[in-house]
Amino acid sequence: MALKALDIYKLLPKKNCKECGDPTCLTFAMKLAGGKTDVDLCPYMDDAAKAVLSATTRPPIRLVKLGIGERSFAVGEEFVLYRHEKTFYHPPGIMFKIADTSTPEEILAVTVRVRDESFTRVGTELRFNGIAIENTSGSPEHFARAIETIEKTADLPLVLMASDPLALSAALTFCGTYRPLIHAATPENYKEFCAIAKQHGCPLVIKGKSVIELAQLSKDCTTEGVQDLIMDLSPESFQEFIVRSTTIRQLAITREAPDLGYPVFLDASVMEMQDAAITLGISKYASVIISTPLPSATAQAALTLRQNIYTDPQKPIQMNPGLYRVGNPGKNAPVLMTVNFSLTFFTLQGYLESTRLPCFMLIVDTEGLSVLTAVAAGKLSEVLVRDSIKKFDVENEVSHRKLIIPGYASPLSGRIEEATGWKVMVGPRDAAEIGEFLHEEWKQ
Ligand code: SF4
């Protein structure tokens, strides 16, 4: 059971020496209780206290990092079974799989695609995460050459999929410092695979045919000195994946089986109906998902689903407040004020673009609340509008002093006029009517 900050504090050395990076032992205890720091940062803790605190304050699912640099990503460190209980923190990495028997041109094409392809949805850039390369040739030279081709083109997180330790070692000479994920240690080969993972500081996938086998294998691998593990459940059907991944998640987050407290790996490319398997993996706790390179429409659907599942349900998606341009607005262009709720922003922006009248959008910070909610909650006020006009230098962008506000903000119109000195025009409640409104009302 999770300990409260005061229970944790009782177990600390109480030196207030700051060596853990926190000003006092109590602050450190509060951070530990929230899972925001690590017991190992206090050098004065005795072994008994450390054992108790490690078992109760570490995230129930280990955080594992893949790759290094800008495109590296972390998986694991999740705390709940259902998203609505809190949130899911680390979206699964989706990696495109290629065989080392592919031609250099084919490998290059997939590498460039993963490196460059992205699409923007509600203000967030969505991308695939890396490449899984499979040693289907059985040859260490082929494997190493394929990886060299990728490494020369992009710094992307990699999964090296091989059953031959020699092939892995050959490949790791090209990417050992990039922390690729090694796939996969089994009960038969785990000692050799652990030695390789340790030597190169890489995370390791363990592959078992049952939950019990995986628990034993994780224990064996940590004894060998490899802590960053990811579990391949090797399911033969969708049902098997759901049962195993849900069982593991439940046992891990309740801390009933700490040996299962690791992220989950799913190779969707070997399952029937790969697209459905990807959807299942995103929804049911997979942290690394392997697929063949997806056609564009499927790729966007997978990334959209991932974004939705891994968006905090308690926080509205927000835009950065500021002055945004639609088209190339001049000094006489209209200024439309609205809130920083992403859906409001993108809906209004879309309708404004279709009017073909260049304009400014003044986006004020209502902490992501919609217009109606922000007005009701007092988050949208004349003071906020006045300060935003100043902060984003709107007065120097236009020569007029007219501000169009959303229809639902009409109760504030008088107060905004008084606070800002700008003439307020109340726009429509429905963004779909903004084109007609501007056509009829905006005259300069
Ligand atoms: S290092 Fe340990 S003793 Fe020192 S302040 Fe942090 S928790 Fe307290």
Residues whose N, C-alpha, C, O or C-beta is under 5 A from the ligand:
A	BS01	SF4	L12 P13 K14 K15 N16 C17 K18 E19 C20 D22 T24 C25 F28 L41 C42 P43 Y44
